[in-house]
Amino acid sequence: MFLLLPLAAIALAAITQASPLRETWQALFGLPALYFAPGFALAISRNRRPGAGEPDVIRVLFETFWWSLPAAIVGWGLARVTEVAGWPQLAVALLSALVGAWTARKSEGGRWLPPGRQAFGATVALMLLGAWFVRSAADVARPLDRYWYIADAEARLSEVGRAPSAEGGWREAVAIGDPTDGVLRLRPGAGKTLLVGPTDGPFILAMHAFPGARLKGLGKKRLTVELSPTEDAAEGAVWRYRGLGVAATWVDQLAEGESVLLNASEPESTTIYVIASQAGLWTLDGTGELPFRHYYQLLNMVEQLRWVDERWVTDVQPPLWTWVLGPAIVLTHGGQPTANVLLLVVLAVGALGGLLFLRRYAPDAAIAAWALPGAAIAVVGKLVLEPGSAGMPDTLYAVAIVAGLTSRAPFFGLAAQLLRYPGAAVVLMGALFQRDRAQAGRLVQVVFVAILAFGLGGYATGALDGWLTTVAWESGPEHWHGDFAPTALLSRIPGFYWGWLWYGGFTTLLAALAWPPGTRVALGTALTYSLLLCTIDHAPTHYFVPLVLMSSLACACTAAALARRWMGNLVATAGVLGLLHFWWAGDILG
């Protein structure tokens, strides 16, 4: 009877195809149809086959996602080729679900393995993911067009200030709200001229509008909303928006009677902001009206979405994440909100993967230890959503690494390699810490074959030179920018490890109290991998995602190895509280 669940998911996705709120409904109902329905029955049948042991719900749900990916990718390809989004993807999902159901019909029955303590861990993870979603709902739903950046914002704005009053000379415009928060919001009125009385700066004049909207009359400046603005002369024009966008400039002074002219094709969709203080800047950020993110963080957000539209294989990072994100974006006709909802799916898969790791290495761990995967996943959600990295591959990359350390290193090592360049090497380290030379050897063979296949494909299409150039750039200059002076490298190490300790709720230190096999594999791999990251000249939060997940699992294994049960519960509880403290109240280091 439970095999009807995939069919119900596909039916709900089909019903909401024509909804006016297509992205919202398709993100809620369509994503399960893509990433759950095709592989559900197949995962059940594989776990019931002879020699697989007794199946359990946690393992089936974890494998369901991975078995659904091929169908999702094929459906995405058909949708792009036929230029008919939605229906080809749902048709492939339905066919895969029916084939899986036919296979499961022939598989053996038998008793399902009682989940035991895993049920407690899964319940905690589910509750935390629900709380994460509710607490982050505004961030999840926020479109890309409201994110913005301007250099020296905090340095030049006063801590407390008051924006120019609406009565101070803005004419033919309508003030929105009370400017006492340091922000004056304006909507254009009937005319195109905005007259500003004598005002001393500096303050920021920002405009949220459709591309091409311009403000003139700012001396030699002209403020224009562009999809690919030049915000840094050294970088040139960079990807930023796909529809609506934000343009901003500094204004030092506007003389009495000086006119500012607005030229916008849709003035009714235009909002102008006068930001005169740090308080105003962070009010707009905190409410989500204009989230303020770093220049390169914005680039990370938009380029993931554009790659899905424009490319089959990315030439800046390995291709698997584009193949995972692509089906969701094409199905919903969406953007950043769809990527954020997909993040929730990946977080749930990550929590399940953590529970499977504990089941292998610490099946008798204290009850509190089983809450650590859920707490770690909540932290991961914060690390990638708040700075705007939900569309980055690092969360799924971390899940693949943990799965590779748990079992099937060749398969998940290849998946990790297809998500990030060090992926196979990290999983290989884990196999070596497990002292499993057979798994390590097979992983090397699989990755070699994959590299050879991509090499031949690149050579046949003429893209190989570009790919090799990109790999060379990503492997060194992009992360160290040629600065390999010992003093520069060593100066970055303390900050990096402090960041890992802080984000991970100090589980790294707690895990080091003992070194049972699970701790050796998880923490040993994490520490070895950290040597590659700790001297990089920038440390965005998504770099820490695999480290936080592995150190939390190592903490659980250490808790299980302590001589007395109460000691294990104490260590695990301390780890959970440390993670939850950062998730709820901790600051992301800048």
Steps between C-alpha positions, in 0.01 A plus 500: 500500500785739577610472136207732421688787670721575196195501273324743735803732493506500120123560485526802732783639290294459183194668655703807599670539159258773394477675837551880500740442790689244298842533665355480851282195438746321276777549755280338767344222290714476187837450668383184684373374164850544354727402789286245686247329274724343230735315734276409794390153388844424358663584834256267675566213259879538530478490877286186486725306266679190633813584697403865557396437858181619656380828346429804713315821427802728550713323241215473249420871521868593467550282193169619348649843432808360327304248292263781393778722364550319165131534414501867607804570282354320196172688545687830520682418178175422319342819630790707369506328160123522449476843667193373685565530870324279751318230306803311360650498848185370665458237224852366562437502875175307452662243271788450745259464792296236315810304399621515859162382628509205260848411625398534865204270437742215433731577791494305822282613787604445858518692820625857493781577740371695803658846482575513874705804595502610137132583543593747775767657281266520202230661714745760632624570147145535370407740780813710447454512124139609555615770742774601254244533220259706711775723636653544154176521299560863404855419383382192311234695308719803422569551128845576368407849381509656847856401592752781454843634594689829510858545613591662836140506621573458871814711494339808343154495658454637849392250765178686571350748263180624350418487134391820323143572592224453246410864566855609420441543130411171335227598257287294269584197712323316779682419823444150636514443874677695773858610418604484867675166439763679293335422167274711283300289255345665196269394221489721189194715460339641186810682373859399433677767704601452862618826655723475806567786741845575640631175647845407626631147457633261470195287445410216265242549228373156394235407244313170466354485147493324166821506292553827320344721769721807551545787738667810349597833647753370754784715374711286270340180628222305336337217690375216277361158590695238302495121487881492494623821661862609538535540876876445508710642217758223542237232443297671230135412444385198699181297519264634760129486410265316267197735511441782745812632668656761727735784413663721764739792521654726760377860521717749688275803464192619317468875466178691550270458203720239337282272287522125476324357195353152486471316170333161546281294270292381796522772768223334701741209566783732604600573859769749595686479829696772676721325758673736737620277785627156591173448684310554175732269308451213745127567539458437129719192528329359809149535360609356167388808311852551361732223626858625501752237384861512392589562136628146435219338698251656263700367208486151650122522529421611148758294312353171626162599357643619171706187448180296525347709220801515273719191535491121508842476665643782708857607435558659841409212731424129450162448334288291737348789696380665179332169412335486845392866514395510134195271529360707786549838330357385168200329661395807703607769250658639815819639641656548840189396703498165319870453576426577865222239519729246331748577777241378751475171309878461505515584872248223572710255296807615694333431834414147384858447383631603841271249671626224269858593589422461870319175438820360350758639740309564825177297503493496881572871543333688785156630409616863489759410234225419251388865512838620373437442124180706515668781696792504256266516201320800654838674524581408140170657395596824671851501353374477144167686511583813699801608293314402181677174413195274475563454129858379555582126473672473839205363697445204266880468476518455878219242489688303231818506710323369810330230291837406351646463850205279595485258207533472121802728479538462119145620427487787749864589442416550133195707598718716726751541218224612265397764756836645607854449370645351824200265545656165406817580692301570818304174475826318417647636824202356685552159338865509607403593857266199489797292380284376215742470209246322280254793516785747447621313193155479343443871563822590320399282205150650478627858515769426240237364260277805561790742437587311182137517381477873565836551333386321185171688505676832540742419220216398268306820569801732500441600863797314653746793495251722679429232760869443569560873533213526745623205709845660516342830610273341761780285641728788588474862385128537579554403865848635575538770233872432472579604857694204639722694739535298825395797711179545298414130507566453872306813596179351358511176696381619846194675358406198293511255790321743729224521241474120490481478880238776521275377221528141622397578857844385619415140407851472353655531847242270657563237232873498577440361851517146357586339167277201429470386135216741414688798641817393322319487168288817532732731694817362342358567154376845601833602654694378198263678262525820707873521417397570140260778603661677794744720301255615230481879490122503550283273712130518404267304724423233241862375529423394858191292419675158463722572801209588729307191395797265545607644837147468639487133396844446653369653823217245503744212447723629780200523732419137422855390585522659846510254787184615675163563340445824693831633368392424145168674550680800652743535207227452240266744675779760514551455126130535425471813715809652338361441151154627589645810665679595181197413288267716704713790619857470374646755260651401169859618509593766250 
